[in-house]
Amino acid sequence: MKKIDFEVHFATQGWVDALYANQDFPQFRHDPVSKNRRLYYFPGAGEPYGDVIIDKLLEMGEPRLKLMDEAGIDLAVISLTSPGIERFETKQSITLAREANDALAESCAAHPDRYRGYCALPIRDVDAAVKELERSVKELGLVGWKTHCNYGDIYLDDKRFWPILAKAEELDAPVYLHPTMPKMEELRTYGVALAGPPFGFGVETALVMYRLILNGAFDAFPKLKLVLGHYGEFLPFLMHRIDWAYARPHVISDTGATPPLKKKPSEYLRENMWVSTSGNYLPAAFQCTKDALGMDRILLGTDHPYDSMQECMAFLESLDLSDSEREMLYEKNAAALGVS
């Protein structure tokens, strides 16, 4: 069976240079003590970014393909790495998005049997973002849109972004909702340990998915497809709990207490959300996700180069899965999202 990796990252030199030149956040700079490069999302939270990571992000040729071969991965769905381009000023984000999408499409064309791609969008200009999404899918052949859990001062659930969601539904282009450093002040107190991958990344990404449900995005766009990493950022664990208000008529009847929805929140998760395995190697987490969402909603995702492709594959191979379940995990579920 083919193994399709749904979360793989890349960067362009223009993106790296823009983060070094950025006077606001996020920005690259060298730590004065360790002399190592760090990606600062805000003061006091600098994620280590060694030269090896940058080299792997920029490399789109044989070294990347060799790593895939060593891990047994046949096809990679590649996207511009976090924090993307959404927090740059509008004109610059438009330029960086087009450059990244063109570069990614060129790599996909050079390796049509190995690469697919998600586009980046300049969301601060919604009209430009809609046009770039259509260009990326129809002209460049990219298969979806990768975005982030916040844009510095706003979340994706704001209705100003609904035209982009409408276009994604129209194009049948899945949206990968990916973490970045949270905008919530309460998650910024203890640096990367709280704000970053261990906790804050997942908390705010799950929050945005739930906000999309509550604001009616999936009632407005019922065929919209969202993908979240790390087994859905703990949302499968809450599948029963998030229906609490909607299982109690007296709460719903209290005007304004509960947003009106056509379905229970858990139903949108089961019908509109897929999750990847990226960066979470706890067997109980996999089992919870499988039980809560179903095996047909879980995608292979290695989170290269931030996690090891080989470690991810070794963990997945260690799970007690049937042949049909492995086929869903590695290939069939991706095909249901238009990737094969």
N, C-alpha and C positions, 0 to 999 in steps of 0.2 A: 504494500500500500504506500501511497505517496505521503510524505510528512510535510505539512504546510505550517510554517512558523508565522503567527499572526502579529507578533510584536518584536520588531527589529528596527534599530534606529540608525540614522546617518546624519551627517552635517555637511554644509558647504563652507568653503573658506570665507566666503562673504559673510555668512552667519557668524563665524568665529570672530572675524574682524569687527563686525558690528557690535558684538558683546564687549570687546576690548575698548571700543571707542565710546560706548554708551556712558553718558554722564549720570544717568538715572539707573534704576534697577529694572531688570537683572543686568549684571555685568561680570565679565571676567577680570580678575586682577590677581597678582601674585601676593601670597601671604607674606608679610614682612618678617615673620619669625621662621617659618618652615621653608620659605621661598618657593613653595609649591603653588601651582595654579588653583584657584578656587572660583566657583561660580556663585556669586553673591546674589541672592534673591532679595535681600534686605540686609541692613547692618546687623552683624552678629550671627548670620546664618550663611556660611560659605561652604558649599558642598565640594569636597576634593575632586579635582578634575586633572588627573595626571596626563602626561604626554601620550601614554599608551591608549587611554580612552579617546583622546582627540584623534590620534592616528587611526584607530579602528573606526571611528565615526566618519572620517574623511575617505577611508579606503573603500572603494566600491568594485574592486577588481578581483584578481586571483587570490590574494590573502583572505578576503572575506569568503569567497567560494570554498577555499580550502577548509576553513573553520566549519562551514556548513557540511561539507563532505565528511569531516571527521566526526561530527555529531550525528550524521545520518539524516540531515535535513535537506529536502529536495527543493523547496520553494520558500522564499522569504517575502513577507509583506512589509515593506520598508517605509518609514516615516521620518520626517524631520524631528530631531530629538527635542526634548524639553529644555528650556521653556518656550520653544517655538519662536514665532514672530509676532504674536498677538499684542504684546506689550510695547512694541516699538511705536513711534508716532506713525500716523496714517500713511504718509507718502513713502516712508522707508519700508513699512511693513508690506505695502503693495509690491515694491521692488524686490524685497527679499523673498516674498512668496513666489513670485514668478520665476526668480532665479532658481530657487530650491525645486520647484515643480518641474521646470525644464530640465534641470540636472538629473532629477530622479527619473523622469521619463526617458532620458537618454540612456541611463544605466539599465533601465528595464528593457529598452529596445536592444541594447547590446547583449543582454542575457535573458531572452524571452522565456526560456524554460526554467529560470531560477528566481527571477525577481518580479514582484508586483509592487505597487506603491499607493500610499495615501498622500493626498495633497495637503499643503498648508494654505490657510486663507487669511487675508487681511481683514479681520472681522470688524475693525473700527469703521470701515467703510462698507456697509452692508451691501450696497449695490455692486461695488467692486468685488466683494467676496462671492456673491451669487454668480457673477460673470466668470470669476476665476474657477469656481467649482465646476461650472458647465464646461469651460475650456479644458480643465484638467481631465475630466471624464471623457468628454466627446472627442477632443482633439489629441490629448496626450496619452489617453488610454489608462490613466490612473483609476483605481477601483473604489476609492472612498476618500473621506476627509478625516484627518487626525487633528483634534483640538484639545484644549487644556481646561482644567477644572475652574480656572478663573482668568480674567484678563486684567488683573491688577486692581480694578475697582468695581467689577461687575461680573455676574455669572451668566452662563449660556441660557438659563431659563428666562431671562428678560425678553419680553415679546418683541423688542426691536430686532432680535436675531431670528425671528420666525421665518422670514423670507429665505434664509439660508437652510433652515430645517425643511421648508417646503420644497426647495430645489433638491435637497438630498433625497427626500422621499420620491420626488418625480424621477430622479435619475437612478433610483434604487441603489444609492451609494451609502454603504454603512458608515457610521460616524464612530471613530475611536475616541472615547472620552478619557484623556490621559491625565495623570496627576502633574501638578507643579507645586511650587511652594505656596501654601495657603495664604489668602489675604486676611483671614481671621486673626485679629490681634492676639487672642487668647492662645493661639497655637504658635506664637512667635517668641515665647518667653525663654525657652531652653535650647535655642539654636536648632541645628539640623536634627538632633535627637528627637525633638518633639515635632518640629515643622516638616521634616523631610520624610524619606521612605519608611522609617520605622512606624510612623503614626500619622502625622498630619497630611501627608500625601493622600492616604486612603480615606481619611475622615472627610476631607473637603470634596473629593471626587464622588464619594457616596452621597454626600449632601446635595451636590448638584444634580445627580441622577434622580434623587427623590424630589427635589424641587421641580424638575422637568415633569415628573408625574403629577404633582399637586397643582401645577399651573395649567394643566390640560394639554400639554404638548402632544401627548400620544392619543388623545381624543381628536385633536386637530389633524394629526398626521399619523394615522393608525398603522401605516406600513413602514414607519421610520424605524431604522435598526441601529441600536447603540451597542458598542462593545466596550467593556471595562476590563482592565487587567486585574491581576492578583485575586482571581475568583470573585470579581465583582465588588472588591473593596469592602468586604464583610456584609454586604446586603443579603446574601443567601441566609446568613445566620439570623436575620431579622424578618424573614418572609412571613412568619405568623404575626409578629409583633406590630409590623407597620399597618396591618389591617384593623388594628384595635378600634379606631374611631369609626371605621366604615362597617364594623360588625355590631354597632350599637345605635339603633335608630334614634334614640333620644339625643345622642350627640349630633347626628346628621341634621336633625330637625331644628337644632339650635342655630338660628340664622347666623352665618358667618363663622361658625366654629370649625367647620370642615369644608374645604373646597368641594364643590360638586364634581363628581367624576362618573363616567359611565361604567367603570369597573372598580374592583378593589385594587389597591396599590400593588399587591403581590401579583395580580394578573398581568399588569404591564411589565413587571420584571420577567415573568415567564414567557411573554409573547413578544416583547420588544428588545430584550437585553440578551446578549451573549457575553461570555466572560473568557478570559485567557488565563493560562496557568502561570503567568510571569512572576518570578521571584518569590514564590510561596511554596515551600517544600515540606509542608506539614500534612501528613496523610489524613488527619482528621479534617483539615480544611478542605481537601479534595472531596472527601466523603460527604461532608455537609453540603457542599455545592452540588454534588451529584444527586443527593437525596432531595434537595430543595428545588433545584432548577430542572434537573434531568440531564442525562448524559449528552443529549443532543444540543446542549447550550454551551458546552465547554470546548474551547479551542486551545491548541498548542500555542504557547507564547514563551519565548526564552528571555526576552528583554536584553538581547545583545546590544551593546557590549557591557552593560552594567552588571549582568549576571552571565554565568557560563552556559553556553549552549549544551555542552557535554554534561554538566551537573544537572541541568533541567531534564535532559533526556534520560539520564540514569535514574532520576527520581521517578519519572513517569513510567519507565520500564519496570520499576520495582513494584508498582501497584498491581493489585489483583484485579485485572480487567479481562473481560472476554475478548475474543478476536473482533467481534462486532463492535464492542465498546471502543477498542483501540482504533478501529477504522473510523468511527465517528470523531474521536478526539483528534486524530491526525489528518483526516482528509474530508470526510463527508460533511462535517459541520461547517468547514470553510467553504465547501462548494455551495452550501445553502446560502452563503453570503456573497456568492458570485465570484469566488476565488478558486481556481482549479489549475 
